[in-house]
Each structure stands twice: as structure tokens, then as C-alpha cells.
Amino acid sequence: MKSAFLALDRWTTGLAMAIACFMLVVASSLGVFQIVTRFVLEQPAEWSEILIRISLIWMVFMGIPTAFRQGAMVSVDVLYRWSPPKVRRVLDWVVCLAALTLIAVIIWWGWDYAQRGSVQSMAGLESISMFWAYVALPVGGLFCVIGIVANLIDPQRNELETAQ
């Protein structure tokens, strides 16, 4: 069961990071496109700015699961370093429960916000609903849940080894 869940985590975290990287490429490409159309051609594309914002939102929320998986989001490294092994495990559980609580709030209100935004259209892209921008919160949150639980099962404390 543990190995199957960790395999699922590797797959979902890899997928989330691939989406985040793709969204970074989209945002930077659209940024260059917007600069060229605005300052070289002097005819700015209205739709590129909103797509840059949306791709950056998706990039952030799809990149967060990797940070959670590596144990880099909620860090209590001073307490962790000074504590005996049994207290460290309690700290792991406290951090996990706090992170899951935060992510549950993000998923709940993110989905509510996405549903409310489904009647809005994007400025410059009137045919596309704002639902697709706001749904990044619950989708990223679901990926985060898997990363948080996987970090509890198999901690990767990468930031502790590289900390100075």
C-alpha cells in the first residue's frame, strides 16, 4: 500500500511539475509576444495579458505540490534538529495536519470561487469563462494533498541538508 501510494505521488507530483513548467513557458512566451506587439508593432494584443496572469496562477498552484513533497513548505527545522526522534515524528504529524487544514480551506473556497466565477468572462477573451482561471486553486490543492501525505509517509527533508 505504501509503495503504491508513493508511486502515485511520484506520478502526480511529476505531472503537476510538468504542468507548472509548461505554464512558465506559456507565460514567458506570451510576455515576449506582448512586448513585440506593443512596442515593435504598436498594436498590443488585449488577450495576452490575461493569459499571462492565468498561466502564472496555474504555474504557482501546480508547483506547490512539489514543494510540499520535498518538505519545503512548512518548515520547523530548528525544533526538528533539537528534538529527539519521537518528538520529531509528532512534529511531522502537526505540520502535516496544519498543511492539510490549509489546503482543505484552499480547495473548499477555491471550488466555491471557481463556481461563482463561471458566469464571468475573461477581459479580452469573452468566450472563455473565469472558471478556468479559478479552478487552479482546487486542482492544485488536490495535488498538494497527495504530496503532503507522501511527505508524512516518506519524509524527504531536502531543505535541512542544504540549509546553512
Secondary structure, DSSP 4 states (H G I P E B T S, - for coil): -HHHHHHHHHHHHHHHHHHHHHHHHHHHHHHHHHHIIIIISS---HHHHHHHHHHHHHHHHHHHHHHHHTT-SS--HHHHHHS-HHHHHHHHHHHHHHHHHHHHHHHHHHHHHHHHHTT-EETTEEEEETHHHHTHHHHHHHHHHHHHHHHHHS---HHHHH--
